[in-house]
Amino acid sequence: MNGLLNVSSNPHTRSKVTSSSLMFTVIVSLLPAAGYGVFKFGLNALLLIGVTVFSAVMAELLFDLITRRKITIGDFSAMVTGLLLALNLPPAAPWWIGVVGAFFAIVVVKMLFGGLGQNFMNPALGARCFLVISFASIMTNFSVDGVSEPTPLALLRLGERPDLVEMVKGNTPGTIGETSVIALLIGAAILIIFGVIDLIIPGMYILTFLLCMGFFGGHGFDLYFLAAHFSGGGLLLGAFFMATDYVTRPITKLGQFVYGIILGILTAIFRIIGPSGEGVSFSIIISNLLVPLIDKATAPRFFGKGGTRNE
């Protein structure tokens, strides 16, 4: 019996990289943005992050127990979902928003479709869009300590010029994790250095978006205008941390180029003519839904297929 061979289908790739190690790296890469969010917005931001992450993990654990599935919280994917969702919440949001969003992300978007690797859209962004539609007044309230200020994108829509230096540092209103360009770029560098992501999707996304804003944004290629759009509205958070999600992005390299272009076009459309002026979240989940078509259209041709027969 010891001499029996284990027969299985290809591919037969061996790697020390596991789902849990990848997810742990993503968590580490998000810590600069999360830490700055807590520093900037205070204890309520810390409470929201803690409650949302805990709720996401508990939602997955309870689902596994109720359905008698293998316990999967050890892969850290629920923690990543909870942390990403928390970073997309307004700092003044009540704690129960994180609970509702986390359960929607894990149970509805992820686990009901089979768990990690089977979800059809990014769970954190699916939950954020659900919360925006269901609790619009809460999800668009970016006041801090009772003081309400317009976000940089709101100022741009009013024809004003936000302080670009403050946007880069993160001293502007916004969600917990989107304000500091420096913190987000540090996190993106961690993902790139450790080989978790490459620059195809975020690069094509950002480049296409800036070109569209230059041609159709009404200000031409005004560098200040483009830099403000680059720095605000969660573009970097979405481009590097959510559009690159392994499960919901295209498999082929050509498909990833196409995917990035679609993301950039959609985000520009939402920012130019959309009611909120943000658009990153809805652009990514719409593009997620297009991924099966993108993969089908960009799949490599099988060897020998498509040629003409010699009669």
Rosetta silent file (secondary structure, phi, psi, omega in degrees, C-alpha in Angstrom):
SEQUENCE: MNGLLNVSSNPHTRSKVTSSSLMFTVIVSLLPAAGYGVFKFGLNALLLIGVTVFSAVMAELLFDLITRRKITIGDFSAMVTGLLLALNLPPAAPWWIGVVGAFFAIVVVKMLFGGLGQNFMNPALGARCFLVISFASIMTNFSVDGVSEPTPLALLRLGERPDLVEMVKGNTPGTIGETSVIALLIGAAILIIFGVIDLIIPGMYILTFLLCMGFFGGHGFDLYFLAAHFSGGGLLLGAFFMATDYVTRPITKLGQFVYGIILGILTAIFRIIGPSGEGVSFSIIISNLLVPLIDKATAPRFFGKGGTRNE
SCORE:     score description
SCORE:     0.000 S_00000001
   1 L     0.000  -31.211 -178.989    0.000    0.000    0.000 S_00000001
   2 L   -67.595  -18.534 -177.891    2.904    2.359    0.681 S_00000001
   3 L   -90.522    1.579 -179.779    3.934    2.098   -2.956 S_00000001
   4 L   -67.742  142.401  178.042    0.661    3.427   -4.349 S_00000001
   5 L   -93.309  146.989  176.363    0.894    6.584   -6.418 S_00000001
   6 L   -92.804  107.170 -177.666   -1.374    9.568   -5.884 S_00000001
   7 L   -92.688  126.441  179.072   -2.942   10.307   -9.257 S_00000001
   8 L  -147.048  161.574 -179.650   -4.357   13.821   -9.681 S_00000001
   9 L   -76.965  157.077  177.243   -5.070   16.273  -12.461 S_00000001
  10 L   -74.386  162.833    6.252   -2.645   19.018  -13.422 S_00000001
  11 L   -83.469  156.315 -178.416   -1.298   21.539  -12.642 S_00000001
  12 L  -111.403   51.952 -178.042    1.202   20.030  -10.242 S_00000001
  13 L   -79.547  138.017  175.846    2.690   23.258   -8.937 S_00000001
  14 L  -116.628  129.877 -178.369    4.511   23.205   -5.629 S_00000001
  15 L  -151.381  146.308  175.975    4.933   26.442   -3.712 S_00000001
  16 L   -79.550  -10.619  179.772    5.578   27.545   -0.156 S_00000001
  17 L   -76.258  128.686  178.983    3.083   30.378   -0.672 S_00000001
  18 L  -121.395  167.065  177.491   -0.266   29.660    0.960 S_00000001
  19 H   -59.304  -41.497 -178.385   -3.564   31.515    1.145 S_00000001
  20 H   -65.884  -38.290  179.244   -2.908   32.353    4.785 S_00000001
  21 H   -68.922  -37.702  176.454    0.560   33.760    4.072 S_00000001
  22 H   -63.446  -46.809 -178.648   -0.796   35.901    1.234 S_00000001
  23 H   -64.692  -36.765  178.321   -3.629   37.193    3.381 S_00000001
  24 H   -64.196  -39.460  177.420   -1.262   37.932    6.254 S_00000001
  25 H   -64.033  -39.561  177.661    0.896   40.025    3.900 S_00000001
  26 H   -62.952  -41.950  178.261   -2.187   41.935    2.773 S_00000001
  27 H   -59.982  -45.567  178.908   -3.093   42.621    6.407 S_00000001
  28 H   -60.713  -40.292 -178.552    0.418   43.948    7.080 S_00000001
  29 H   -67.578  -24.024  179.804    0.217   46.153    3.973 S_00000001
  30 H   -87.285  -11.849 -176.937   -3.041   47.687    5.223 S_00000001
  31 H   -63.007  -38.877  176.938   -1.672   48.543    8.673 S_00000001
  32 H   -58.746  -44.440  179.087   -0.115   51.895    7.634 S_00000001
  33 H   -67.183  -41.117  179.247   -3.469   53.161    6.316 S_00000001
  34 H   -66.254  -43.023  179.532   -5.347   51.718    9.291 S_00000001
  35 H   -63.600  -41.893  178.257   -2.870   53.155   11.773 S_00000001
  36 H   -66.917  -37.010  178.625   -3.011   56.587   10.209 S_00000001
  37 H   -60.414  -41.363  177.340   -6.816   56.423   10.158 S_00000001
  38 H   -66.938  -42.686  178.204   -6.889   55.770   13.894 S_00000001
  39 H   -60.774  -41.744 -176.270   -4.328   58.546   14.503 S_00000001
  40 H   -76.045  -44.415 -169.717   -6.320   60.993   12.378 S_00000001
  41 H  -104.810  -10.465  171.294   -9.899   60.129   13.383 S_00000001
  42 L    92.521 -161.748 -170.367   -9.519   58.811   16.924 S_00000001
  43 H   -66.093  -31.291 -179.717  -11.077   56.075   19.017 S_00000001
  44 H   -65.861  -34.199  175.852  -14.262   55.657   16.986 S_00000001
  45 H   -64.968  -42.384  177.753  -12.155   54.685   13.982 S_00000001
  46 H   -63.086  -41.825  177.969  -10.325   52.112   16.117 S_00000001
  47 H   -61.522  -44.983 -179.877  -13.678   50.797   17.416 S_00000001
  48 H   -61.706  -43.361  179.437  -15.046   50.489   13.886 S_00000001
  49 H   -62.218  -48.303 -178.725  -11.979   48.605   12.683 S_00000001
  50 H   -62.464  -45.898 -178.679  -12.050   46.216   15.641 S_00000001
  51 H   -65.443  -41.953 -176.731  -15.799   45.562   15.486 S_00000001
  52 H   -67.999  -45.158  178.488  -15.841   45.074   11.714 S_00000001
  53 H   -63.236  -46.304  179.308  -12.888   42.674   11.648 S_00000001
  54 H   -60.641  -42.828 -179.694  -14.260   40.690   14.608 S_00000001
  55 H   -64.644  -38.151  179.060  -17.728   40.530   13.012 S_00000001
  56 H   -64.466  -44.331  179.365  -16.306   39.293    9.724 S_00000001
  57 H   -65.023  -44.092 -179.710  -14.382   36.492   11.428 S_00000001
  58 H   -66.300  -36.375  178.711  -17.373   35.508   13.574 S_00000001
  59 H   -61.898  -43.161  179.515  -19.711   35.556   10.564 S_00000001
  60 H   -68.809  -41.001  179.126  -17.489   33.075    8.730 S_00000001
  61 H   -62.291  -46.595 -179.871  -17.049   30.903   11.823 S_00000001
  62 H   -63.837  -40.192  178.602  -20.794   30.783   12.509 S_00000001
  63 H   -62.490  -43.469  179.255  -21.562   29.992    8.867 S_00000001
  64 H   -62.730  -41.579 -178.553  -19.049   27.124    8.915 S_00000001
  65 H   -68.189  -44.257 -177.970  -20.493   25.757   12.152 S_00000001
  66 H   -65.844  -40.064 -178.448  -24.128   26.020   11.065 S_00000001
  67 L   -90.262    1.541  178.535  -23.491   24.421    7.672 S_00000001
  68 L    57.681   42.346  175.690  -21.060   21.860    9.162 S_00000001
  69 L   -96.080  168.172  173.825  -18.266   22.908    6.874 S_00000001
  70 L   -63.384  136.537  179.196  -14.559   22.869    7.554 S_00000001
  71 L   -67.820  124.636 -172.411  -13.563   25.862    9.693 S_00000001
  72 L  -116.527    6.754 -176.157  -11.831   28.305    7.338 S_00000001
  73 H   -68.265  -13.910  179.661  -11.060   31.358    9.462 S_00000001
  74 H   -70.226  -11.569  178.238   -7.440   30.241    9.665 S_00000001
  75 H   -84.689   -1.416  175.839   -6.772   31.477    6.123 S_00000001
  76 L    67.732    3.414 -178.082   -7.162   35.094    7.358 S_00000001
  77 H   -67.013  -34.210  177.975   -9.376   36.000    4.385 S_00000001
  78 H   -66.045  -36.732  177.269  -12.233   37.044    6.685 S_00000001
  79 H   -64.308  -41.366  178.122   -9.838   39.348    8.537 S_00000001
  80 H   -62.445  -45.104  179.092   -8.780   40.940    5.251 S_00000001
  81 H   -60.387  -46.787  179.462  -12.409   41.447    4.239 S_00000001
  82 H   -62.549  -40.818 -179.425  -13.286   43.002    7.588 S_00000001
  83 H   -68.141  -43.208  178.181  -10.251   45.287    7.550 S_00000001
  84 H   -62.853  -41.907  178.618  -10.875   46.450    3.975 S_00000001
  85 H   -63.021  -44.219  179.785  -14.522   47.117    4.756 S_00000001
  86 H   -59.954  -39.825 -179.550  -13.601   49.072    7.887 S_00000001
  87 H   -70.044  -14.453  176.915  -11.152   51.240    5.927 S_00000001
  88 L   -98.962   10.601  179.303  -14.011   52.072    3.547 S_00000001
  89 L  -101.407  148.342  173.880  -16.299   53.313    6.325 S_00000001
  90 L   -64.550  142.588 -176.564  -16.723   56.937    7.454 S_00000001
  91 L   -64.950  -20.567 -179.204  -14.951   57.528   10.781 S_00000001
  92 L   -93.266    3.215 -177.700  -18.166   58.839   12.386 S_00000001
  93 L   -65.362  146.151  176.203  -20.240   55.769   11.462 S_00000001
  94 L   -69.019  156.848 -174.569  -21.904   53.880   14.344 S_00000001
  95 H   -62.008  -31.698 -175.588  -20.377   50.544   15.338 S_00000001
  96 H   -69.368  -19.165  175.247  -23.363   48.501   14.132 S_00000001
  97 H   -62.318  -40.500  177.655  -22.692   49.568   10.543 S_00000001
  98 H   -64.088  -37.124  179.165  -19.519   47.515   10.694 S_00000001
  99 H   -66.156  -49.894 -179.436  -21.455   44.506   12.003 S_00000001
 100 H   -60.798  -46.551 -179.447  -24.131   44.692    9.295 S_00000001
 101 H   -63.086  -41.284 -178.572  -21.553   45.243    6.560 S_00000001
 102 H   -64.946  -43.819  179.615  -19.309   42.431    7.750 S_00000001
 103 H   -66.087  -37.364  177.417  -22.135   39.869    7.859 S_00000001
 104 H   -65.259  -45.077 -178.549  -23.319   40.917    4.395 S_00000001
 105 H   -60.653  -47.799 -173.734  -19.783   40.682    2.987 S_00000001
 106 H   -77.947  -49.234 -173.582  -19.016   37.273    4.468 S_00000001
 107 H   -77.451  -51.575 -172.439  -22.371   35.494    4.368 S_00000001
 108 H   -78.278  -48.931 -173.310  -24.077   36.924    1.282 S_00000001
 109 H   -83.484  -35.437 -173.747  -21.175   37.769   -1.039 S_00000001
 110 H  -100.482  -64.640 -167.774  -18.613   35.153    0.013 S_00000001
 111 H   -71.583  -36.157  179.430  -19.900   32.055    1.824 S_00000001
 112 H   -66.012  -16.530  178.390  -23.215   31.552    0.030 S_00000001
 113 H  -103.361   10.613  173.347  -21.239   31.276   -3.204 S_00000001
 114 L   115.995   -4.875  178.896  -18.825   28.672   -1.857 S_00000001
 115 L    93.522 -164.669 -176.635  -16.306   30.565    0.246 S_00000001
 116 L   -56.381  128.070 -179.422  -12.822   31.766   -0.611 S_00000001
 117 L    95.255   -8.548 -177.221  -12.145   31.487   -4.322 S_00000001
 118 L  -115.818  -11.864 -176.785  -15.817   31.283   -5.330 S_00000001
 119 L   -69.505  143.962 -174.040  -17.156   34.794   -4.696 S_00000001
 120 L   -91.689  -10.518  174.656  -18.158   36.721   -7.813 S_00000001
 121 L  -147.085  164.232  179.469  -17.262   40.179   -6.507 S_00000001
 122 L   -62.364  119.963 -174.834  -15.004   41.675   -3.877 S_00000001
 123 H   -60.420  -41.001 -178.395  -16.849   41.016   -0.584 S_00000001
 124 H   -64.573  -41.914 -179.418  -15.728   44.209    1.158 S_00000001
 125 H   -75.093  -33.948  174.576  -16.782   46.420   -1.751 S_00000001
 126 H   -59.823  -41.484  178.556  -20.016   44.516   -2.243 S_00000001
 127 H   -69.063  -39.473  179.514  -20.832   45.241    1.391 S_00000001
 128 H   -62.019  -44.378  179.375  -19.797   48.881    1.098 S_00000001
 129 H   -64.498  -37.612  175.023  -22.079   49.415   -1.897 S_00000001
 130 H   -60.483  -43.196  179.967  -24.900   47.678    0.000 S_00000001
 131 H   -68.213  -38.972  179.005  -24.351   50.032    2.948 S_00000001
 132 H   -62.263  -41.097 -179.955  -24.211   53.114    0.702 S_00000001
 133 H   -71.761  -38.700 -173.832  -27.536   52.177   -0.878 S_00000001
 134 H   -84.948  -33.900 -175.589  -29.191   51.170    2.404 S_00000001
 135 L  -132.588   61.114 -172.730  -27.777   53.805    4.779 S_00000001
 136 H   -59.257  -41.919 -176.568  -26.834   56.685    2.510 S_00000001
 137 H   -64.426  -36.423  178.951  -26.942   59.395    5.176 S_00000001
 138 H   -73.738  -43.126 -174.429  -24.538   57.477    7.437 S_00000001
 139 H   -75.858  -10.725  177.250  -22.171   56.399    4.674 S_00000001
 140 L  -112.158   12.009  178.799  -21.833   59.945    3.306 S_00000001
 141 L   -97.133  105.527 -177.061  -21.324   61.625    6.669 S_00000001
 142 L  -108.004   26.114  178.359  -17.622   62.456    6.987 S_00000001
 143 L   -72.143  150.902  177.894  -17.890   64.773    9.973 S_00000001
 144 E  -128.344  124.529 -177.838  -15.345   64.427   12.782 S_00000001
 145 L    55.492   36.789  177.814  -16.209   65.444   16.345 S_00000001
 146 L    80.554   -2.660 -179.763  -19.415   67.004   15.042 S_00000001
 147 E  -100.472  121.515 -178.067  -17.572   69.208   12.546 S_00000001
 148 L  -101.979  129.708  176.667  -18.541   68.607    8.935 S_00000001
 149 L  -130.049  148.490  177.035  -16.177   69.487    6.082 S_00000001
 150 L   -70.487  144.234  176.115  -16.466   68.781    2.362 S_00000001
 151 L   -71.770  162.730  177.798  -14.238   66.049    0.998 S_00000001
 152 H   -55.633  -39.396  179.733  -11.585   66.978   -1.598 S_00000001
 153 H   -68.797  -33.355  175.755  -13.713   65.514   -4.399 S_00000001
 154 H   -64.320  -39.061  176.988  -16.712   67.537   -3.224 S_00000001
 155 H   -64.676  -40.594  178.822  -14.572   70.670   -3.440 S_00000001
 156 H   -62.464  -39.213  179.639  -13.473   69.725   -6.952 S_00000001
 157 H   -68.449  -24.576  177.058  -17.087   69.322   -8.054 S_00000001
 158 L   -86.370    0.227  179.704  -17.785   72.817   -6.690 S_00000001
 159 L    86.380    8.912  179.590  -14.952   74.219   -8.788 S_00000001
 160 L   -97.323  165.818 -177.963  -12.628   74.764   -5.820 S_00000001
 161 L  -111.789  110.667  178.056   -9.060   73.533   -5.399 S_00000001
 162 L   -68.692  161.642  179.771   -8.390   71.338   -2.349 S_00000001
 163 L   -75.909  109.365 -174.078   -5.037   71.533   -0.589 S_00000001
 164 H   -66.950  -37.115  179.395   -2.961   68.928   -2.409 S_00000001
 165 H   -63.400  -42.411  178.395   -0.262   68.748    0.269 S_00000001
 166 H   -66.806  -32.159  176.353   -2.858   68.014    2.936 S_00000001
 167 H   -65.997  -42.061  179.834   -4.369   65.330    0.692 S_00000001
 168 H   -64.467  -41.037  179.569   -1.007   63.608    0.343 S_00000001
 169 H   -74.143  -30.701  179.634   -0.465   63.704    4.101 S_00000001
 170 L   106.720   13.358 -178.758   -4.040   62.660    4.846 S_00000001
 171 L   -90.355   53.689 -179.540   -5.366   65.727    6.649 S_00000001
 172 L  -138.238  159.825  174.980   -8.670   65.738    4.774 S_00000001
 173 L   -67.759  152.539  178.698  -12.161   64.281    5.333 S_00000001
 174 L   163.366 -170.840  176.154  -12.841   60.831    3.954 S_00000001
 175 L   -72.745  169.959 -173.533  -13.181   57.207    4.933 S_00000001
 176 L   -57.811  -39.602 -172.041  -10.891   55.765    7.586 S_00000001
 177 L  -107.507    1.756 -171.850   -8.346   54.315    5.168 S_00000001
 178 L   -99.022   -9.836 -165.948   -8.483   56.440    2.034 S_00000001
 179 L   -79.893  -38.011 -172.424   -7.098   59.816    3.100 S_00000001
 180 L   -91.228  109.878  176.508   -3.318   59.340    3.389 S_00000001
 181 H   -62.872  -39.970 -178.130   -1.565   58.889    0.039 S_00000001
 182 H   -61.428  -47.777 -178.692    1.719   58.230    1.851 S_00000001
 183 H   -63.637  -40.243 -179.055    0.281   55.411    3.971 S_00000001
 184 H   -68.397  -38.716  178.678   -1.432   53.785    0.978 S_00000001
 185 H   -69.444  -33.859  174.097    1.715   53.914   -1.168 S_00000001
 186 H   -61.909  -45.923  178.141    3.721   52.329    1.657 S_00000001
 187 H   -63.005  -41.196  178.485    1.176   49.512    1.776 S_00000001
 188 H   -62.952  -40.060  178.220    1.215   49.146   -2.014 S_00000001
 189 H   -61.505  -38.245  177.429    5.019   48.929   -1.961 S_00000001
 190 H   -61.457  -44.816  179.849    4.790   46.070    0.563 S_00000001
 191 H   -62.975  -40.007 -178.257    2.453   44.137   -1.732 S_00000001
 192 H   -71.987  -44.580 -178.389    4.715   44.680   -4.742 S_00000001
 193 H   -61.643  -39.923 -178.955    7.982   43.880   -2.930 S_00000001
 194 L   -87.222    6.324  173.548    6.602   40.612   -1.557 S_00000001
 195 L    73.676   18.182  179.508    5.184   39.658   -4.959 S_00000001
 196 L   -73.559  -38.360  177.938    1.544   39.653   -3.908 S_00000001
 197 L  -132.638  165.713  167.821    0.545   41.965   -6.768 S_00000001
 198 L  -120.692 -173.690 -172.141    2.131   43.480   -9.853 S_00000001
 199 L   -95.314    4.734 -175.982    1.525   46.824  -11.524 S_00000001
 200 H   -62.559  -57.590 -176.090   -0.586   45.684  -14.485 S_00000001
 201 H   -68.293  -54.378  179.656   -4.047   46.255  -13.002 S_00000001
 202 H   -62.686  -36.022  179.698   -3.341   49.295  -10.774 S_00000001
 203 H   -64.584  -49.060  179.620   -1.097   50.838  -13.432 S_00000001
 204 H   -66.831  -37.056  178.435   -3.623   50.492  -16.257 S_00000001
 205 H   -59.656  -54.910 -175.492   -6.448   51.534  -13.918 S_00000001
 206 H   -67.141  -42.873 -179.585   -4.778   54.761  -12.787 S_00000001
 207 H   -62.465  -47.148  179.687   -3.332   55.633  -16.219 S_00000001
 208 H   -62.682  -42.668  179.533   -6.668   55.121  -18.001 S_00000001
 209 H   -60.231  -47.411 -177.983   -8.503   57.068  -15.318 S_00000001
 210 H   -66.152  -37.567  177.157   -6.140   60.053  -15.527 S_00000001
 211 H   -64.410  -43.462  178.824   -6.291   60.086  -19.328 S_00000001
 212 H   -63.626  -41.913  178.534  -10.103   60.040  -19.253 S_00000001
 213 H   -66.770  -34.352  177.389  -10.192   62.836  -16.675 S_00000001
 214 H   -67.139  -41.964 -177.866   -7.756   64.840  -18.782 S_00000001
 215 H   -78.200  -36.768 -170.167   -9.798   64.473  -21.963 S_00000001
 216 H  -122.152    1.220 -175.834  -13.302   64.679  -20.502 S_00000001
 217 L   -80.358   -7.430  177.467  -12.998   66.153  -16.994 S_00000001
 218 L    89.435   -2.609  179.904  -13.440   69.750  -18.140 S_00000001
 219 L  -122.216    9.669 -177.051  -10.007   70.973  -16.986 S_00000001
 220 L    62.510 -151.104  179.719   -7.801   69.488  -19.661 S_00000001
 221 L   -96.935   49.079  173.301   -4.514   68.087  -18.440 S_00000001
 222 L   -66.704  114.362 -173.738   -4.254   70.478  -15.521 S_00000001
 223 H   -61.652  -35.512  179.701   -1.699   68.685  -13.350 S_00000001
 224 H   -66.036  -44.344  179.097   -3.159   70.027  -10.089 S_00000001
 225 H   -60.941  -46.386 -179.013   -6.637   68.824  -11.054 S_00000001
 226 H   -67.733  -39.085  179.359   -5.352   65.370  -12.040 S_00000001
 227 H   -64.875  -36.434  178.741   -3.174   65.072   -8.930 S_00000001
 228 H   -66.724  -41.058  177.712   -6.152   65.877   -6.713 S_00000001
 229 H   -68.672  -34.706  176.797   -8.246   63.177   -8.382 S_00000001
 230 H   -63.751  -38.618 -172.571   -5.333   60.748   -8.096 S_00000001
 231 H   -86.700  -16.358 -172.479   -4.969   61.440   -4.374 S_00000001
 232 L  -117.092  171.103  172.331   -8.633   61.456   -3.356 S_00000001
 233 L    73.388   17.744  176.886  -11.771   59.379   -3.386 S_00000001
 234 L    75.070   16.836 -178.805  -10.204   56.031   -2.509 S_00000001
 235 H   -61.742  -46.702 -178.097   -8.550   55.575   -5.919 S_00000001
 236 H   -68.935  -40.342  177.339   -5.306   54.215   -4.473 S_00000001
 237 H   -60.150  -42.806  179.719   -7.086   52.047   -1.912 S_00000001
 238 H   -72.035  -43.407 -174.201   -9.219   50.548   -4.664 S_00000001
 239 H   -66.482  -43.006 -174.213   -6.511   50.224   -7.314 S_00000001
 240 H   -92.401  -29.498 -170.491   -3.868   48.484   -5.203 S_00000001
 241 H  -109.712  -19.553 -176.080   -5.834   46.619   -2.554 S_00000001
 242 L  -122.757  -38.370  176.560   -9.215   45.655   -4.046 S_00000001
 243 L   -67.364  -22.219 -178.283   -9.062   45.671   -7.838 S_00000001
 244 L   -89.754    4.825  179.657   -6.106   43.270   -7.558 S_00000001
 245 L   -51.873  124.807 -175.288   -8.069   40.660   -5.586 S_00000001
 246 L   -57.010  -38.165 -172.747   -6.992   37.255   -6.962 S_00000001
 247 L   -72.880  -38.078 -170.146  -10.498   35.806   -6.980 S_00000001
 248 L  -107.865   11.569  175.296  -12.320   38.594   -8.779 S_00000001
 249 L  -104.845  162.372  177.816   -9.689   39.757  -11.271 S_00000001
 250 L   -64.808  156.043 -179.482   -9.043   38.206  -14.716 S_00000001
 251 L   -83.811  -43.062 -174.499   -6.653   35.284  -14.976 S_00000001
 252 L   -79.109  152.690  178.584   -4.886   36.183  -18.209 S_00000001
 253 H   -64.174  -42.663  177.283   -2.375   39.018  -18.500 S_00000001
 254 H   -61.902  -41.109  177.620   -4.235   40.483  -21.491 S_00000001
 255 H   -61.069  -36.608  178.744   -7.450   40.257  -19.514 S_00000001
 256 H   -67.360  -36.175  174.168   -5.840   42.189  -16.665 S_00000001
 257 H   -62.033  -47.498 -179.975   -4.874   44.987  -19.063 S_00000001
 258 H   -62.039  -43.566  179.433   -8.464   45.119  -20.351 S_00000001
 259 H   -58.510  -46.087  178.583   -9.815   44.970  -16.791 S_00000001
 260 H   -61.873  -39.868  179.281   -7.648   47.922  -15.728 S_00000001
 261 H   -64.718  -44.436  178.766   -8.808   49.968  -18.708 S_00000001
 262 H   -61.334  -42.679  177.810  -12.474   49.262  -17.938 S_00000001
 263 H   -58.791  -45.620 -179.440  -11.938   50.241  -14.308 S_00000001
 264 H   -63.793  -41.680  179.613  -10.371   53.540  -15.295 S_00000001
 265 H   -65.100  -46.461 -178.537  -13.134   54.402  -17.760 S_00000001
 266 H   -63.654  -43.057 -179.837  -15.928   53.546  -15.313 S_00000001
 267 H   -63.590  -39.850  177.422  -14.363   55.492  -12.448 S_00000001
 268 H   -63.837  -41.327  178.819  -13.935   58.540  -14.677 S_00000001
 269 H   -61.983  -45.967  179.529  -17.575   58.303  -15.796 S_00000001
 270 H   -61.838  -40.143 -177.502  -18.786   58.097  -12.198 S_00000001
 271 H   -74.176  -30.838 -177.592  -16.656   61.060  -11.155 S_00000001
 272 H   -81.041  -45.847 -174.133  -17.613   63.254  -14.101 S_00000001
 273 H  -118.896   -4.039 -179.120  -21.363   62.618  -14.293 S_00000001
 274 L   -75.404  160.590 -177.209  -22.169   60.531  -11.212 S_00000001
 275 L   -74.292  -28.235 -173.941  -24.032   61.985   -8.226 S_00000001
 276 L   -96.057  -26.526 -179.409  -21.398   61.224   -5.578 S_00000001
 277 L    82.280    5.628 -179.209  -18.159   62.039   -7.369 S_00000001
 278 L  -103.907  -81.287  167.449  -16.357   58.967   -5.983 S_00000001
 279 L    88.278  -12.885 -175.462  -17.128   55.920   -8.089 S_00000001
 280 H   -64.035  -47.395 -175.896  -14.277   53.559   -7.209 S_00000001
 281 H   -60.599  -50.235 -178.586  -16.391   51.005   -5.319 S_00000001
 282 H   -67.489  -33.612  178.182  -19.127   50.688   -7.922 S_00000001
 283 H   -63.249  -41.311 -177.659  -16.565   50.639  -10.753 S_00000001
 284 H   -70.051  -43.672 -177.849  -14.746   47.683   -9.217 S_00000001
 285 H   -71.248  -32.459  174.408  -17.831   45.554   -8.512 S_00000001
 286 H   -64.478  -43.181  178.344  -19.237   46.242  -12.004 S_00000001
 287 H   -65.985  -34.892  174.529  -15.887   45.221  -13.479 S_00000001
 288 H   -55.943  -41.263 -178.544  -15.887   42.108  -11.245 S_00000001
 289 H   -68.319  -22.138  179.959  -19.118   41.052  -12.928 S_00000001
 290 H   -88.223   -8.735 -174.388  -17.438   41.410  -16.337 S_00000001
 291 H   -58.613  -43.326  177.509  -14.447   39.229  -15.441 S_00000001
 292 H   -57.664  -38.519  178.063  -15.926   35.939  -16.793 S_00000001
 293 H   -69.087  -39.455  178.675  -16.502   37.629  -20.158 S_00000001
 294 H   -63.750  -44.937  178.607  -13.021   39.164  -20.103 S_00000001
 295 H   -61.444  -41.513 -179.595  -11.434   35.790  -19.316 S_00000001
 296 H   -65.104  -40.575 -176.982  -13.418   34.111  -22.086 S_00000001
 297 H   -74.077  -26.376 -175.499  -12.469   36.756  -24.645 S_00000001
 298 H  -108.906    9.017  179.700   -8.775   36.781  -23.719 S_00000001
 299 L   -65.106  137.958  178.883   -8.225   33.057  -23.115 S_00000001
 300 L   -64.582  145.564 -179.039   -5.239   31.703  -25.070 S_00000001
 301 L   -74.457  136.497  177.200   -6.111   29.573  -28.085 S_00000001
 302 L   -62.408  147.322  179.480   -5.541   25.839  -27.690 S_00000001
 303 L   -58.028  125.589  177.897   -2.661   24.447  -29.726 S_00000001
 304 L    86.368   -3.846 -177.406   -3.871   23.555  -33.184 S_00000001
 305 L   -90.912  139.233  173.090   -7.305   25.148  -32.735 S_00000001
 306 L    96.702   -4.102  178.633   -8.630   27.651  -35.223 S_00000001
 307 L   -80.486  173.825  178.022   -6.536   26.646  -38.210 S_00000001
 308 L   -98.326  143.453  179.083   -7.863   25.639  -41.630 S_00000001
 309 L   -86.630  140.105  175.480   -7.999   22.012  -42.680 S_00000001
 310 L   -92.349  111.735 -178.311   -6.314   20.850  -45.839 S_00000001
 311 L   -78.370    0.000    0.000   -8.793   18.696  -47.702 S_00000001
